[in-house]
Amino acid sequence: MNKIARLFVIISSVITAQQQMSLLDCENAFQKNNLQLLAEQYNINIADADILQAKIWELPQLSGYVNAYNPEDRRAFDVGRAKGAEVSQLIYMGGKKKNEIAFAKSNKELAQLQFSQLLVELKTQLHTNYYNLYYEKLKLENTNKQLGYMNDLLKAYKVQSAKGNVSLKDEVRLQSIVIQLNNDKLGINKSILEFDQNLKVLTGITENIEPQISDLEVKEILASQPFGNDDDLKRKALENNADYLFNLKLIDNSKLYAQWQKSLNVPDLNLGAGYDQNSGTFKNEVNLMVGIPLPLWKSNRGNVEKANYAIQQNQKNAEFQKLNLETKVESAFQIWKNQYDQLLEIKSTDLDNLDLVYNGILKNFRNGNVSLIEFTDFMESYRQTALQIYDMKNDLIQSAEQLNQLVQTKIFY
């Protein structure tokens, strides 16, 4: 295989190793393949099994006897003249079964809320990593563009420096910018690897993911301001946040548990029927049997007391979660608002002017109209500004994602 063919194979393998995916594509893969989500789903199935188990009653008890030794006739196992049988069934009293089933159903609702919370958390991680990867790749593209020009310029200066036409100081000045750009590139590539790995785990996609999103979509996301104030967000968060709703449901759950434990103090009834062939008052008699424990004390008193304390504990936890959620929403909204206002100050014309000045500086430096010191100062400033602008845009989207996670109703895109 010649060099050109080998190069073609390498390029083809790199292209096929990447998969262009929109955020919606990633979400669909996530819903289908995410192992954490699939594992959490089984907790709901387990809760269904607990409900099924709670509905099952104790099995009837069947017992019997036969004669082992007849002392009158001195016969062993005189089965024909002496035998009997009993059958009994435990009857739950005080609504035990009803309360146990209600508690099991409440546990299923808790499992569903836990699943919902995990879904939101993982989906937020998906969005966060997707946009992080998108902006890191833009930063890499911009850095590579600068590196391409600066490397060519440095090579030319090294040749001229060797000939004594330019000073070594000028060569070192350019070298320092190239080193900084390469250091930026190293950090960006490291971040890209991390975010891409996270997306692979979340989506189950083995290829490297290439975010597919248009500039228009990004502009709409950055310009989106779909609400008036944080009070509206707090209200929506209290209505929809699965973690908070879980804590509220936990209060009801603990009340059902306490009710179940109280009902366990009520004695159960044993009903049965017995047949006796010869040892009773009558021959071949059939008897009705009733058994019930004597309620001399409450046998489940400790568990009832513990369940009552659990109610109080869960009520306090819910109060804390409400305060914590409202505080987080307020803080996240303020962070988003500050970043929104900051980015709003940078007009699109300012960004166009930045690129215009960049191209102008390059052209004037080539023509000798700009000194090396002016050029390198501008390049260093441009390098930092370009990265900061990408970070500002990404930070704004990440703040919106944080609000989405807290409010858990669609407020952004």
C-alpha positions as CSV (number, residue, x, y, z in Angstrom):
1,M,0.0,0.0,0.0
2,N,1.5,3.4,-1.0
3,K,1.7,6.4,1.2
4,I,-1.3,8.1,-0.4
5,A,-3.6,5.1,0.0
6,R,-2.4,4.6,3.6
7,L,-3.2,8.2,4.4
8,F,-6.6,7.8,2.9
9,V,-7.3,4.8,5.1
10,I,-6.2,6.8,8.2
11,I,-8.4,9.8,7.3
12,S,-11.4,7.5,6.6
13,S,-11.0,5.7,9.9
14,V,-10.9,9.0,11.8
15,I,-14.0,10.2,10.0
16,T,-16.0,7.0,10.7
17,A,-14.9,7.1,14.3
18,Q,-16.8,10.3,14.8
19,Q,-20.6,10.6,14.8
20,Q,-22.4,13.8,14.2
21,M,-25.3,14.1,16.6
22,S,-27.8,16.7,17.6
23,L,-28.8,17.2,21.2
24,L,-32.1,15.4,20.4
25,D,-30.1,12.5,18.9
26,C,-28.1,12.3,22.1
27,E,-31.3,12.4,24.3
28,N,-32.8,9.5,22.3
29,A,-29.7,7.4,22.7
30,F,-29.6,8.3,26.3
31,Q,-33.2,7.2,26.9
32,K,-32.5,3.9,25.2
33,N,-29.0,3.0,26.4
34,N,-28.1,4.6,29.7
35,L,-27.3,1.8,32.1
36,Q,-28.0,3.9,35.3
37,L,-31.4,4.7,34.1
38,L,-32.2,1.2,33.1
39,A,-31.0,-0.1,36.5
40,E,-33.1,2.5,38.4
41,Q,-36.2,1.3,36.5
42,Y,-35.9,-2.0,38.3
43,N,-36.6,-0.3,41.6
44,I,-40.1,0.4,40.3
45,N,-40.5,-3.2,39.3
46,I,-39.3,-4.2,42.8
47,A,-41.9,-1.9,44.3
48,D,-44.6,-3.6,42.2
49,A,-43.4,-7.0,43.5
50,D,-43.7,-5.6,47.1
51,I,-47.3,-4.6,46.4
52,L,-48.1,-8.0,45.1
53,Q,-46.5,-9.6,48.2
54,A,-48.4,-7.3,50.5
55,K,-51.7,-8.6,49.0
56,I,-50.9,-12.2,49.8
57,W,-52.5,-13.7,52.9
58,E,-50.9,-16.4,55.2
59,L,-51.5,-19.9,54.0
60,P,-54.1,-22.0,55.8
61,Q,-52.7,-24.5,58.3
62,L,-53.6,-28.1,58.1
63,S,-52.7,-30.5,60.9
64,G,-53.8,-34.0,61.8
65,Y,-53.2,-36.9,64.1
66,V,-53.4,-40.7,64.2
67,N,-53.2,-43.0,67.2
68,A,-49.6,-44.1,68.0
69,Y,-50.5,-46.7,70.6
70,N,-53.9,-48.1,71.9
71,P,-53.3,-49.1,75.6
72,E,-56.7,-50.8,75.9
73,D,-56.2,-53.2,73.1
74,R,-52.4,-52.9,73.2
75,R,-52.2,-52.1,69.5
76,A,-49.8,-49.7,67.8
77,F,-51.0,-47.3,65.2
78,D,-54.7,-48.0,65.7
79,V,-55.6,-45.7,62.8
80,G,-58.9,-47.1,62.1
81,R,-60.3,-46.2,65.6
82,A,-58.4,-42.9,66.5
83,K,-57.6,-40.1,64.1
84,G,-58.4,-36.5,63.6
85,A,-57.6,-33.4,61.5
86,E,-57.7,-29.6,61.9
87,V,-57.6,-26.7,59.4
88,S,-57.1,-23.1,60.4
89,Q,-56.7,-19.7,58.8
90,L,-55.2,-16.5,60.2
91,I,-57.6,-13.6,59.8
92,Y,-56.0,-10.2,59.8
93,M,-57.8,-7.7,62.0
94,G,-57.6,-3.9,62.4
95,G,-57.0,-3.2,58.7
96,K,-53.4,-4.7,58.7
97,K,-53.5,-5.9,55.1
98,K,-55.1,-2.7,53.8
99,N,-52.5,-0.6,55.5
100,E,-49.6,-2.8,54.4
101,I,-50.8,-2.5,50.8
102,A,-51.2,1.3,51.0
103,F,-47.6,1.5,52.4
104,A,-46.3,-0.6,49.5
105,K,-48.1,1.5,47.0
106,S,-46.6,4.6,48.6
107,N,-43.1,3.0,48.2
108,K,-43.7,2.6,44.5
109,E,-44.6,6.3,44.2
110,L,-41.3,7.1,46.0
111,A,-39.4,4.8,43.6
112,Q,-41.0,6.6,40.6
113,L,-40.0,10.0,42.0
114,Q,-36.4,8.7,42.5
115,F,-36.4,7.6,38.9
116,S,-37.7,11.0,37.8
117,Q,-35.0,12.8,39.8
118,L,-32.2,10.5,38.3
119,L,-33.6,11.1,34.9
120,V,-33.4,14.9,35.3
121,E,-29.9,14.7,36.8
122,L,-28.5,12.5,34.0
123,K,-30.2,14.5,31.4
124,T,-28.7,17.7,32.8
125,Q,-25.3,16.0,32.7
126,L,-26.0,15.1,29.0
127,H,-26.8,18.7,28.1
128,T,-23.9,20.1,30.1
129,N,-21.3,17.8,28.5
130,Y,-22.8,18.4,25.0
131,Y,-22.5,22.1,25.2
132,N,-19.1,21.9,26.9
133,L,-17.9,19.7,24.0
134,Y,-19.4,22.1,21.5
135,Y,-17.6,25.2,22.8
136,E,-14.3,23.4,23.5
137,K,-14.3,22.3,19.8
138,L,-14.9,25.9,18.8
139,K,-12.0,27.0,21.0
140,L,-9.9,24.3,19.4
141,E,-10.8,25.5,15.9
142,N,-9.9,29.1,16.8
143,T,-6.7,28.1,18.5
144,N,-5.6,25.9,15.6
145,K,-6.2,28.9,13.2
146,Q,-4.0,31.1,15.3
147,L,-1.4,28.4,15.7
148,G,-1.2,27.8,11.9
149,Y,-0.3,31.4,11.3
150,M,2.0,31.8,14.2
151,N,3.9,28.6,13.5
152,D,4.6,29.7,9.9
153,L,5.6,33.1,11.2
154,L,8.0,31.6,13.8
155,K,9.6,29.3,11.2
156,A,10.3,32.4,9.0
157,Y,11.7,34.3,11.9
158,K,14.0,31.4,12.9
159,V,15.4,31.4,9.4
160,Q,16.0,35.1,9.4
161,S,17.4,35.0,13.0
162,A,19.9,32.4,11.9
163,K,21.0,34.7,9.1
164,G,21.2,37.6,11.5
165,N,18.4,39.6,9.8
166,V,16.2,39.7,13.0
167,S,17.0,39.7,16.6
168,L,16.8,36.5,18.8
169,K,14.6,38.6,21.1
170,D,12.0,38.8,18.4
171,E,12.1,35.1,17.7
172,V,11.7,34.4,21.5
173,R,8.8,36.8,21.6
174,L,7.0,34.8,18.9
175,Q,8.0,31.6,20.5
176,S,6.3,32.5,23.7
177,I,3.0,33.1,22.0
178,V,3.3,29.7,20.2
179,I,4.0,28.0,23.5
180,Q,0.9,29.7,25.1
181,L,-1.2,28.6,22.1
182,N,0.0,25.1,22.3
183,N,-0.6,25.1,26.1
184,D,-4.2,26.3,25.4
185,K,-4.6,23.5,22.8
186,L,-3.3,20.9,25.2
187,G,-5.9,22.0,27.9
188,I,-8.7,22.1,25.3
189,N,-7.9,18.7,23.9
190,K,-7.9,17.3,27.5
191,S,-11.3,18.8,28.1
192,I,-12.7,17.5,24.8
193,L,-11.5,14.0,25.7
194,E,-13.2,14.3,29.2
195,F,-16.5,15.6,27.8
196,D,-16.6,13.1,25.0
197,Q,-16.0,10.2,27.4
198,N,-18.9,11.5,29.6
199,L,-21.2,11.6,26.6
200,K,-20.2,8.0,25.6
201,V,-21.1,6.8,29.1
202,L,-24.4,8.7,29.1
203,T,-25.6,7.8,25.6
204,G,-24.0,4.3,25.1
205,I,-22.5,5.6,21.8
206,T,-19.0,4.1,21.3
207,E,-17.9,6.6,18.6
208,N,-16.7,10.1,19.3
209,I,-19.6,12.5,19.3
210,E,-19.5,15.6,17.1
211,P,-22.1,18.1,18.3
212,Q,-24.4,19.1,15.4
213,I,-25.9,22.5,16.2
214,S,-26.4,25.5,14.0
215,D,-25.2,29.1,14.8
216,L,-28.8,30.2,14.6
217,E,-29.9,27.7,17.3
218,V,-27.1,28.8,19.6
219,K,-28.0,32.5,19.1
220,E,-31.7,31.7,20.0
221,I,-30.6,29.8,23.1
222,L,-28.3,32.6,24.3
223,A,-31.0,35.2,23.6
224,S,-33.8,33.3,25.3
225,Q,-35.4,34.9,28.4
226,P,-38.6,33.0,28.9
227,F,-39.6,34.2,32.3
228,G,-40.1,37.4,34.3
229,N,-38.6,36.9,37.8
230,D,-37.4,34.3,40.2
231,D,-40.7,34.1,42.1
232,D,-42.3,32.4,39.1
233,L,-39.4,30.0,39.0
234,K,-39.7,29.2,42.7
235,R,-43.4,28.3,42.3
236,K,-42.7,26.0,39.4
237,A,-39.8,24.4,41.2
238,L,-42.0,23.6,44.2
239,E,-44.6,22.1,41.8
240,N,-42.2,20.0,39.7
241,N,-38.9,19.3,41.4
242,A,-38.8,15.5,41.9
243,D,-36.4,15.7,44.8
244,Y,-38.6,18.1,46.7
245,L,-41.7,16.1,45.9
246,F,-40.0,13.0,47.1
247,N,-39.5,14.6,50.5
248,L,-43.2,15.6,50.6
249,K,-44.3,12.1,49.6
250,L,-41.9,10.7,52.3
251,I,-44.2,12.4,54.9
252,D,-47.2,10.6,53.6
253,N,-45.2,7.4,53.4
254,S,-44.2,7.6,57.0
255,K,-47.8,8.3,58.1
256,L,-48.9,5.2,56.2
257,Y,-46.1,3.3,57.9
258,A,-47.2,4.5,61.3
259,Q,-50.8,3.6,60.6
260,W,-49.7,0.1,59.6
261,Q,-47.6,-0.3,62.7
262,K,-50.5,0.8,64.9
263,S,-52.8,-1.8,63.3
264,L,-50.2,-4.5,64.1
265,N,-51.2,-3.9,67.8
266,V,-54.7,-5.3,67.0
267,P,-54.8,-9.0,67.8
268,D,-55.4,-11.3,64.8
269,L,-58.0,-14.0,64.7
270,N,-57.4,-17.7,64.0
271,L,-60.4,-19.5,62.6
272,G,-60.5,-23.2,62.1
273,A,-62.5,-26.4,61.9
274,G,-61.5,-29.8,63.4
275,Y,-62.6,-33.4,63.0
276,D,-62.1,-36.0,65.8
277,Q,-63.0,-39.6,65.3
278,N,-63.1,-41.0,68.8
279,S,-61.3,-38.9,71.5
280,G,-63.8,-36.1,71.9
281,T,-67.1,-35.8,73.7
282,F,-68.9,-37.3,70.7
283,K,-67.8,-39.7,68.1
284,N,-66.9,-38.3,64.7
285,E,-67.4,-34.8,66.0
286,V,-66.7,-31.7,64.0
287,N,-65.6,-28.6,66.0
288,L,-65.3,-24.9,65.3
289,M,-62.1,-23.4,66.6
290,V,-61.4,-19.7,67.4
291,G,-58.1,-18.4,68.7
292,I,-57.0,-14.8,69.5
293,P,-54.0,-13.5,71.5
294,L,-54.8,-11.8,74.7
295,P,-54.1,-8.0,74.3
296,L,-52.6,-7.6,77.7
297,W,-50.1,-5.1,76.3
298,K,-49.3,-3.4,73.0
299,S,-46.8,-5.7,71.4
300,N,-45.7,-3.2,68.7
301,R,-45.5,-0.1,70.8
302,G,-41.8,0.6,70.1
303,N,-42.3,0.5,66.3
304,V,-45.3,2.8,66.5
305,E,-43.2,5.3,68.5
306,K,-40.4,5.1,66.0
307,A,-42.8,5.6,63.1
308,N,-44.2,8.7,64.8
309,Y,-40.7,10.2,65.2
310,A,-40.0,9.4,61.5
311,I,-43.1,11.5,60.5
312,Q,-41.7,14.5,62.5
313,Q,-38.2,14.0,61.0
314,N,-39.6,13.9,57.4
315,Q,-41.6,17.0,58.0
316,K,-38.5,18.9,59.1
317,N,-36.6,17.5,56.2
318,A,-39.3,18.7,53.8
319,E,-39.2,22.2,55.3
320,F,-35.4,22.2,54.8
321,Q,-35.7,21.0,51.2
322,K,-38.2,23.7,50.4
323,L,-36.0,26.4,51.8
324,N,-33.0,24.9,50.1
325,L,-34.7,24.6,46.8
326,E,-36.0,28.2,46.9
327,T,-32.6,29.5,47.8
328,K,-30.9,27.5,45.0
329,V,-33.4,28.8,42.4
330,E,-32.9,32.4,43.5
331,S,-29.1,32.0,43.4
332,A,-29.2,30.2,40.0
333,F,-31.5,32.8,38.5
334,Q,-29.3,35.6,39.7
335,I,-26.2,33.9,38.3
336,W,-28.0,33.4,34.9
337,K,-29.2,37.0,34.9
338,N,-25.7,38.4,35.6
339,Q,-24.2,36.3,32.8
340,Y,-27.1,37.2,30.5
341,D,-26.6,40.9,31.1
342,Q,-22.8,40.6,30.7
343,L,-23.1,38.8,27.4
344,L,-25.8,41.2,26.3
345,E,-23.3,44.1,26.5
346,I,-21.1,42.4,23.9
347,K,-22.9,43.2,20.6
348,S,-22.5,41.1,17.5
349,T,-20.9,44.1,15.9
350,D,-18.2,44.0,18.6
351,L,-17.4,40.4,17.7
352,D,-17.4,41.2,14.0
353,N,-15.0,44.1,14.8
354,L,-12.8,41.8,16.8
355,D,-12.4,39.5,13.8
356,L,-12.0,42.5,11.5
357,V,-9.2,43.9,13.6
358,Y,-7.6,40.5,13.8
359,N,-7.5,40.1,10.1
360,G,-6.4,43.8,9.7
361,I,-3.5,43.3,12.1
362,L,-2.3,40.2,10.3
363,K,-2.4,42.0,6.9
364,N,-0.7,45.2,8.2
365,F,2.0,43.1,10.0
366,R,2.7,41.3,6.7
367,N,3.0,44.6,5.0
368,G,5.3,46.0,7.6
369,N,2.8,48.6,8.9
370,V,2.7,47.1,12.4
371,S,5.7,46.5,14.6
372,L,6.4,43.1,16.1
373,I,5.7,44.4,19.7
374,E,2.3,45.7,18.6
375,F,1.5,42.5,16.8
376,T,2.5,40.2,19.7
377,D,0.6,42.3,22.2
378,F,-2.5,42.2,20.1
379,M,-2.2,38.4,19.5
380,E,-1.9,37.8,23.2
381,S,-4.9,40.0,23.9
382,Y,-6.9,38.3,21.1
383,R,-6.0,34.8,22.3
384,Q,-7.4,35.5,25.8
385,T,-10.4,37.4,24.5
386,A,-11.4,34.7,22.1
387,L,-11.3,32.0,24.8
388,Q,-13.2,34.2,27.3
389,I,-16.0,34.9,24.8
390,Y,-16.6,31.2,24.2
391,D,-16.5,30.6,28.0
392,M,-19.0,33.4,28.6
393,K,-21.5,31.9,26.1
394,N,-21.0,28.4,27.5
395,D,-21.4,29.6,31.1
396,L,-24.7,31.3,30.2
397,I,-26.1,28.0,28.7
398,Q,-24.8,26.1,31.7
399,S,-26.6,28.5,34.0
400,A,-29.8,27.9,32.1
401,E,-29.3,24.2,32.4
402,Q,-29.0,24.6,36.2
403,L,-32.3,26.4,36.3
404,N,-33.9,23.7,34.1
405,Q,-32.7,21.1,36.5
406,L,-34.0,22.9,39.6
407,V,-37.4,23.9,38.1
408,Q,-37.8,20.7,36.2
409,T,-40.2,22.1,33.7
410,K,-39.2,23.3,30.3
411,I,-38.2,27.0,30.5
412,F,-35.2,27.1,28.2
413,Y,-35.2,25.7,24.6
